[in-house]
């Protein structure tokens, strides 16, 4: 009886979440977004965005905001083109699954069965265990997380050259762990799938996808080929400070190269809702069984990935959403679907800080769906770097330090004042050759965060570029004093002829302290970092990403060797771990609370 009651309560709870909104509620929410989204674009210096919402299998909102070209004041429309980054993988997975459905590819066959133009490099691991299923689910044990793009002036390498390492930085694709044992995100794996599609179909990848996937879905304004037609309809792309940047091109089309519009993207979202009784109106490419399999957790994926779809259980609710996120320089996109209730959230942006826009609006939508207050756990504030850049560009750096201190004192809740914000701004000016501005900003950051190794390292780099060698060495030495594992800083000193013997020290931390750091740290229900301990080796895994080993820089600061990132474990006055701070690529994320 107890078991039946529990099941009944679960069903009732599920029903309450699945209950669809009344027309008046929908109209009110649309009006609310009309007020919020333009303000968010302004706050985060993102020129434009487009959004679509699906409720019970029907489009209740499909709208564009802001500009696709600021200088010309060209508005974003529902037919404006955007790159959707890694969501390209989800569409590519449809292309693979169509070939599976037709019996031309076996999901559990080795990838090598279909390869003749390139082969997986020999290693200590069995390449026959790299199967199609494992490539689709990121469980093949492969290297190469993601791809930087190429500028329009570059000659793009072939697929084979890209797989061999001619790919603008990430290196060749190879097996680095036992296939089928762990989840590790690999954009390189999808480049292998791109090549397999070409080998099996004897067509160019982009042509096959256009004819057999995009066109049948009605996505006729979408393409993996960036030609004049696509460029004419496309938005420009902008950096974190609202400045135009080069349009990126990709050899790795399957992993990162699809260009689409919000109208076309919404068609794909509707086609993915396989439980919708009207699904065949939107697609007749894949069977319900195949679509369902794509959205179920794959073996060894830790329950977070299917075959081309991320799986996202929403904590505190019965909802499990599927979809993917995408990010390339100047582009951010986000797709979340609920196949059970036929609901969906789709958003695309054209700015480097666009992830802040979709995170905020998605949080509002999720709360609206579950009956929570719209802003519950949703407040994302702009970077202080944006405000300081406005000051620097209009007034120079003469009074910058006092203005920063005034803002930090009087408007501490209005901006993100974390270390990474100023560091990002400093490197912005350093990259433009404006060393005086960079030095001023790095100096402010150093004084604000005097216990951070990273700020001394950055300040030292700018000093060195300014020809102030002695001061640069002093700051690099201070950086290494604070973080003896600063291998980059040690290398710079070696190159300057400084004896670095004994500077790189192994840091040993008590087992009990390491154990206290383990658990789940949540920024939002859709983003959790899980920290675990394997012997004395600490590991971290973020939602939708692979597991990485982390190494101590100090007792509470750890870094990754495979990426420019570090995590800091924060303790309260009682010495208890309460939260984590993540620093990655110059951007700092605070507020990851220990929940388990």
C-alpha positions, 0 to 999 in steps of 0.5 A: 500500500505504501509503495502504491501511495508513493507512486501515486504521489509521484504521478500527481507531482509529475502531473502538477509540473506537466500542467500547461499554462493558461493563455493569460499566464502565457501572455503575462510571461511574454510581456515580462520577457519583453521587459527583461530581455532588452535590459539584459542585453544592455546590462551584459553588452550583448547586441542581440538575441532570439528566443523561442518557447514551446508549450504543449507542442505549440510555439508560444513565443518566437521573437528577436531582440536587439541588433545583428549589426550595431553600427547599421542598427540592423535589428535581429529578426527571426530569420537572422542567422547565428552559429550554434556551436556545439549544438551542431553535434545534436543535429549531426547525431540525427545524420548518424542515426539516419544511417543507423536506421537505414542499416548503413551503420551499426551503432556498436561497430568499431569506428574503424570499420568505416574509416579509410581516409584516416585511422585512430592513432595506435595506443595502449588501448584497443581502437576497436572499442571506439564504437559509433555509440561511444563517439555519439555519447562521448564515452570513447575515451578520446582527447580534444574537448573543443575547437577554436575557429579559423579566421576568414583569411585562413585556409581551412585544413581537411578533416584528416589534417584536423584529426591529425592535429592541424586544428589551431591548437587542441592537438590530434585526436587520440585515445587517452583512456579505456573506451567505454569506461568513463564519460569525457567530452570530445569534439574530436569524436564528432569530427570522426563521425563527420568523416564517417558520414562522408565515407559511408555516403560518399558525399560531403558531410555538409551536403549530406546533412543539408539534403537528408536532415536540414531540408526535410526538417524545413530548416532551409535557412540553415547550413554547415556551409558558410557561403554568401547566402548565409553570410548575408542573412547572418548577424555579426558576432561580438566579444564580451564588450560589444565589439565586432570580432572576426567571423569564425569558420570550422573544418570541424563542422559536425562539432561546431559549425552549424549556422541557423535561425530561430525559426529553423532551430525551433523546427528542430526542437519540435521535431525532437519532441517524439512523444508529441502525437503530431510529431510526424508533422515535424519530422519523418526522418527518425523513428520514435524508438531511435529518438527515445534512445538518443535521449536516454542515458548512455552506458558510462555517461554518468546519466548526463548524456545520450546519443548527441543529447545532454540529459539534465535532471532539474533538482527539486522537481520531477523534470528531466530536460534534454538538449545541448549548449553551444558556444563559439567566440561571439556566439552562445546558444541553448536548447532544453526540451521536455519530451514528456510535456512537449515543452521547450526553451531555445535561445541564441545570442551574438555576444561573448557574454550571451551565456549570461542572457540565456542562463537568466532567461532559462532560469526565469522560464524554469521557475515559471514552469514550476510555479516558483517566483520568476527571480528565485535563485536567478539573479546574475549581475553584470561584470564590473569590467563592463562598467570600468571599460565604459569609464576607461574609454570615455575618461581614461585611467587617471581616476580609475582606481578611485572610481573602482573603489567607489563602485565596490563600496557603494554598488557591491550588489550591482556588479560581479567584482570577482578577480576574473572580471578585471583580469579579463578586461586587462587582457582585453587591452593588452591584446589591443596593444594598450599596455598602459590601460592593461597595467592600470587594470591589473594593478587595481586587481592586484590591490583588490586580491593581494593573495591571488597568485594569478593577479601577480602573474598577469601584472608581471606579463604586462610589465614584461611587455612594457619592457620593465623586466625587473618589476616583471620578475618581482611579480612573477616571483610573488606569483610563484611564492603564492602558488608554487605550482605556477609552471607557466610563471616558472617557465617565464623566469627560466626564459629570463635567465632566472635560476628557478631551482626549488621554486616548483614544490610539491604540495601535500595536503592532509587526507582529512582536508581533501575529504572535506572538499568532496561533494556537489557544488551547485551554481544552478540546478542545471550546473553542478560540479562534483568533486571526488577523491581517488586515493590522494588524487582529487577530481572534478566533473561539471555538468555536461563535461568530463572528469578532470584531475585537479592538483593543489596550488595551495591548501584550498586552491586547485588547478587543472593541467588540461585547461586554464582553470582553477577551483577554490574551496571556501570555508566559513569562520568555523573552518567548514567548507561551504562553497567553491569559486571557479576561475576559467579563461579569466572568468570567475564564477562564484556562488557554487554552494556545497549541497551534498 
